[in-house]
Amino acid sequence: MSEEIEVTINVTGEEAVKILNAKEQEITYLKNEIARLSQQTQHSEPQLTIPKSIADELEKVEMNWNTLKDEAQGWPTDDLIMWLDDGNNPLMFAYLAGKALGVDLVKVGEG
């Protein structure tokens, strides 16, 4: 059950102007902070990185998406299998998902 409560505050014109100016400054600060964070997010680079040689190998992999048991058909090299055995399966899926979506979720580094 909710009740409505009416509150009356008596302030002078000068006090009202001070309150409004303070609120306006808060709003301006928040707008600037949102704009800064938005711009920072838009220009941030992917934090995850894989070697270029592995990215090249992943481009050649034909995944068997029906079973998805960390097994793939047509693994190109033992280097890729060893890289995945080191626990990089989530990184592989993030890279391939980013490629499918047309975004860089994973940065390709040297090597």
VEXLUMTOR-740908 format. One record per residue: x, y, z of N, C-alpha, C in turn. Coordinates in pm, whole numbers, padded with zeros to 5 digits, always signed. Example, Ala and Ser with C-alpha at 12.3 -4.5 7.8 and 13.67 -1.06 7.14 Angstrom:
# residues 2
+01319-00569+00780+01230-00450+00780+01320-00330+00780 +01285-00225+00708+01367-00106+00714+01290+00003+00787 
# end
This chain:
# residues 111
+00085-00115+00000+00000+00000+00000+00090+00123+00000 +00068+00212-00093+00148+00334-00098+00061+00453-00065 +00127+00549-00006+00058+00673+00029+00131+00788-00036 +00056+00887-00071+00118+01008-00125+00141+01104-00011 +00257+01163-00010+00292+01262+00091+00329+01390+00018 +00274+01496+00060+00304+01626+00000+00396+01701+00095 +00506+01749+00039+00605+01822+00117+00620+01960+00057 +00620+02059+00140+00639+02196+00095+00769+02248+00154 +00855+02298+00067+00981+02355+00114+00982+02502+00074 +01006+02584+00170+01012+02727+00144+01157+02768+00127 +01188+02815+00008+01323+02866-00019+01310+03001-00086 +01412+03078-00067+01412+03208-00133+01453+03189-00277 +01432+03290-00355+01472+03285-00496+01621+03260-00511 +01699+03320-00424+01845+03304-00429+01884+03160-00396 +01819+03099-00296+01847+02961-00260+01806+02866-00372 +01693+02894-00434+01646+02811-00544+01744+02815-00660 +01797+02932-00690+01895+02946-00799+02021+02866-00766 +02066+02869-00640+02185+02794-00599+02160+02643-00615 +02042+02598-00574+02010+02456-00586+02005+02413-00733 +01939+02493-00816+01931+02462-00959+02068+02463-01025 +02153+02558-00989+02288+02564-01045+02370+02441-01005 +02355+02398-00879+02427+02279-00833+02380+02156-00909 +02249+02143-00927+02195+02028-01001+02239+02032-01147 +02242+02151-01204+02285+02166-01343+02432+02126-01358 +02514+02162-01260+02655+02123-01264+02670+01972-01254 +02590+01908-01168+02592+01763-01156+02553+01697-01287 +02449+01748-01349+02402+01692-01477+02508+01709-01585 +02570+01825-01590+02676+01850-01688+02793+01755-01666 +02832+01736-01540+02941+01643-01509+02906+01502-01556 +02785+01457-01525+02743+01322-01564+02738+01306-01715 +02689+01408-01786+02687+01401-01933+02828+01390-01989 +02921+01470-01934+03059+01465-01980+03124+01331-01950 +03093+01275-01834+03148+01145-01797+03095+01035-01888 +02968+01040-01918+02907+00942-02011+02971+00954-02149 +02990+01077-02196+03052+01098-02327+03195+01046-02328 +03269+01070-02219+03408+01024-02211+03414+00871-02213 +03330+00808-02133+03329+00661-02128+03285+00601-02261 +03189+00663-02324+03142+00616-02454+03253+00624-02558 +03323+00736-02559+03432+00753-02656+03545+00655-02626 +03575+00635-02499+03681+00542-02459+03645+00400-02503 +03520+00362-02487+03474+00229-02525+03481+00210-02676 +03443+00312-02752+03443+00302-02897+03583+00289-02953 +03682+00346-02885+03818+00345-02937+03908+00242-02869 +03851+00162-02779+03935+00064-02712+03965-00051-02808 +04084-00107-02791+04126-00218-02876+04096-00348-02804 +04086-00457-02880+04062-00586-02816+04172-00618-02714 +04134-00677-02603+04230-00712-02498+04288-00852-02517 +04218-00937-02588+04263-01073-02611+04350-01077-02736 +04456-01156-02732+04549-01161-02844+04585-01306-02875 +04592-01336-03004+04642-01466-03048+04753-01442-03150 +04846-01537-03160+04953-01523-03259+04897-01527-03401 +04961-01453-03492+04917-01449-03631+04919-01588-03694 +05020-01666-03660+05030-01801-03720+04909-01887-03680 +04862-01870-03556+04745-01946-03511+04619-01892-03579 +04609-01761-03593+04494-01701-03662+04486-01752-03806 +04603-01761-03871+04606-01813-04008+04558-01957-04013 +04597-02038-03915+04554-02177-03910+04403-02186-03883 +04353-02100-03793+04210-02104-03763+04125-02068-03884 +04179-01984-03972+04107-01948-04093+04083-02071-04182 +04170-02171-04169+04161-02291-04253+04074-02400-04193 +04037-02385-04065+03965-02490-03995+03818-02492-04036 +03770-02612-04067+03628-02630-04094+03568-02692-03968 +03498-02611-03889+03445-02658-03761+03323-02747-03782 +03310-02849-03700+03193-02933-03698+03100-02878-03591 +03017-02781-03626+02934-02709-03529+02821-02796-03475 +02794-02910-03538+02685-02995-03488+02725-03069-03361 +02850-03104-03345+02891-03177-03225+02952-03085-03120 +03028-02985-03161+03090-02888-03071+03151-02952-02947 +03233-03052-02966+03298-03118-02853+03447-03086-02851 +03480-02963-02887+03620-02920-02898+03694-03002-03002 +03617-03064-03092+03679-03138-03200+03646-03067-03330 +03738-03070-03422+03713-03007-03551+03760-03103-03660 +03706-03083-03777+03748-03164-03891+03847-03081-03972 +03950-03144-04014+04047-03078-04100+04146-02992-04025 +04188-03033-03903+04289-02953-03833+04412-02941-03921 +04457-02820-03947+04570-02802-04039+04705-02846-03982 +04737-02815-03857+04872-02847-03807+04868-02890-03662 +04977-02955-03620+04991-02991-03479+05010-02868-03392 +05065-02758-03448+05083-02635-03370+04950-02584-03318 +04848-02590-03401+04716-02544-03360+04660-02634-03250 +04676-02765-03265+04627-02858-03163+04698-02834-03031 +04831-02815-03035+04907-02789-02912+04862-02657-02848 +04837-02556-02931+04793-02426-02880+04658-02441-02811 +04568-02519-02869+04437-02542-02808+04448-02627-02682 +04541-02723-02681+04561-02806-02562+04610-02724-02443 +04667-02608-02469+04713-02519-02362+04597-02439-02301 +04473-02477-02335+04356-02411-02277+04305-02292-02354 +04336-02284-02482+04296-02169-02563+04167-02189-02640 +04088-02292-02608+03963-02314-02680+03869-02194-02673 +03848-02133-02554+03759-02016-02551+03810-01901-02639 +03941-01886-02643+04001-01782-02727+03977-01810-02874 +03985-01938-02912+03958-01977-03050+03813-01944-03087 +03720-01981-02998+03579-01954-03028+03550-01805-03033 +03615-01728-02946+03597-01582-02949+03650-01525-03079 +03764-01574-03124+03823-01526-03250+03730-01559-03367 +03685-01684-03373+03599-01726-03484+03463-01656-03479 +03409-01635-03359+03282-01564-03346+03298-01419-03393 +03407-01356-03355+03433-01219-03399+03443-01210-03551 +03511-01307-03611+03522-01309-03758+03384-01323-03820 +03301-01410-03763+03167-01431-03818+03080-01307-03803 +03102-01232-03694+03023-01111-03670+03081-00987-03739 +03204-01000-03786+03268-00885-03851+03325-00784-03754 +03360-00828-03633+03421-00740-03534+03549-00805-03481 +03637-00722-03428+03763-00774-03372+03747-00796-03223 +03706-00918-03186+03698-00954-03044+03836-00993-02992 +03919-01046-03081+04052-01093-03045+04152-01029-03140 +04254-00967-03083+04358-00903-03163+04458-01009-03211 +04501-00995-03335+04601-01085-03391+04737-01019-03373 +04826-01089-03301+04959-01035-03274+05064-01093-03366 +05189-01071-03329+05302-01122-03406+05318-01272-03381 +05382-01338-03477+05416-01479-03456+05329-01576-03524 
# end
